[in-house]
């Protein structure tokens, strides 16, 4: 079970520095931990708690609210097929059944080679594009069974490695704000005046 590695601790401290309160960085740090190991380990949650001044239970409470954080190993590719109303009406169950047959596993399982994890998903906010799915949270819309087969085959052959990174990778390019470009971070209790970009209030003529 891994804590954040040395390079990620440096980046974590940079992320924390963007917020007026360290705990506000909890979710970005959970993503960082998941990118490191493919899921969020118990030790990583303890480490994040140390970095932001929270207990590991508080970090776990935050993490478990969100579906995208996983707490055990998953496949390199997490395939989420939406099975809620719009998608269900347009063939999501057939799509899921087809995926199970093609991969040789049931929903909620991972292939023996560790390449694919297959899951049901709640609404993916693409109801007009049903049925839809995600691979590592990258969307695919209006998916037919043949589209699905082609997608899984391309992933297995590595043909989409440039488009869909391994599970846990939120972005390939990390944000970095040079110190001379930062706008300043102030604790809410320390702010006593309106933001400089807010126009001064003027009296309305009677």
N, C-alpha and C positions, 0 to 999 in steps of 0.2 A: 504494500500500500504506500503510495508515493505522496510526499509533500511537494510543494512547488520547487522546481529546480532553481539553481542559482540565477540563471538568466531570466527566468520568469519572476523571481522575487524582485529583481531590478525593474522589470516592466510593471509588476504589480504596484510597486511604490510610485512609479510614474503615474499610473492610473489613479491611485488614491489621491495624489497631489492635484488632480483636476477637480476634486469635490470639496465643498466647504466642511463636510463631515465625512470621516473615513468610512463609516458604515454605508454611505451612499454608493461606495464602489463594490459592494458585495456581489451584485449580479455580474458585472464585467469580470470580476475575479473568479467566479464560478465558471464562466465561459473559458477563461484562461486555463483553469485546472482541467476542464473537460478536453480542451484542445491538446493539453500535454499528454494525457493518458487514455483518451477516448471515452472516459466517463469520470465522474467526480468521486474520488476516493474519500474514505473517512479521514485519513490523515491530511488530505488537502483541505477538507472542511475545518479541521482543527487549526491548520496553518493559516487559513483565511481569517478565522476568528482572531488569532493572535495579531494579524496584520491590521485589522480594522477595529479591534477592541470589542469583540463580541464573543459569546460562548459558541462552542461547536453546535449546541442544540439550536441556537438562534440562526446559525448559518444553515443547518439542516432544515429548519422550519421555513426559511425563505426558499431554499432550493427545491423542496418537495412541492411547493405551490405551482411550479412550472413544469409542463410536460417535457420540455426539451432537455432537461437535465437527467442523466442516467446515473445509476449508482452501482452498476455492475457492468462487466464487459458486454459490448454489443459488437455486431459485425462492422467491418470496414464501411459498409453501406447500410444505412438504416432506411428501409423502405416503408413509408407510412401511406397506407391507402385510406382515403376518406370514405367512411361508410355512413355518414349522416344523410339527412333527407334528400337533398337535391342529387347527390351522387348515388344514393341508394336507388332512387327512381330511374337513374340512367345507367345502371349496370354495375355498381360498385361491388356487390356481392359476387357477381360473375367474375369480375376482375380479381378479387381476392382469391376466389377458388382457383382461378387460372394461375395466379402467382404461387399458391401453395403447391399445385401440381408441378409447375415448372421448376421450383426450387426444392421440392421434396420435403417441405417442412410445413407445419401449421403456423398460423398467425400467433405471434408471441414467442417464436423460436428463432434460433440462429442456425445457419447451415453448418455442418461439421467442419468445413474448411475455414469458418470464421469470416466469410466474405459478406454474407447477407443476414440481416435481421429483418423480419417481416412483422409489421404491427398494424392494427386498426388505428385510425385517427379520427379525432373530432373534426368539425368543420375547418377547412383550410382557407376560408374566405374567398373562394373562387367558384361560387355556386352557379354562375352563368357559364362556367367552363367545365362543368361536370361531365364524366367522372374525373376526379383529379387525384394526384398522389404527390408525394415528395420523396426525394432521395437526399438524405442528409440536409433536409429542409430547403432543397432546391426544387422548385415547382415543375410539374408536368401536368398539362391540362388536356381535357377531352381525350383521355387515354383509352385505346381499344385493346383487346387482348393481344393482337399482333404487335401493337405499339409496345406493350409491356414486355413481350418476349424479346423484341429487338433491344429495348432498353437494358434488360437484365443481361443479355448476351454481350452487349457493348461494354457494360460495366465489368463483367467477368473477364473480358479480353483486354481491359485496360484502355479501351479506346476513348473513354470519357474522363480520364485522369486529369486532363487539362481543364475540364469544366466542373467536375464534381470532386472536391477534395475528400479525404478520409473523414469519418465521423468526428465531430468535435471542432472542426475548423470553421470558425465563423467567417473569417475573412483572410485573404492571403496578404493583404497590405495592412500593417498596423499603423494606427494613428500616432503621430508624434507631433507635439506642439512645442516648438522652440520657446525658451523662457522669454525671449524678447518679443514674442508674438502672443503670449498669453494675456488674457484680459483681466486676470486677477480673480482670486477665489476668496470670498468673504463668508464667514459664518452668518446665518440669517439674523442672529441676535445683534450682530455688529453693524447691520445696515440701518442707517438713520435717515437717509435721504433717498429721493427717487433716483432711478437709474439715469445716467447721463443722456441716454438716447430717448428718454421720455420727454416730450415737449412740455414746457412749463404751462401750467394751467392758467388760463386767462379768464377774466371776468366776462360773463355773457351779458351783452347789452340788454337793458330792460326796454 
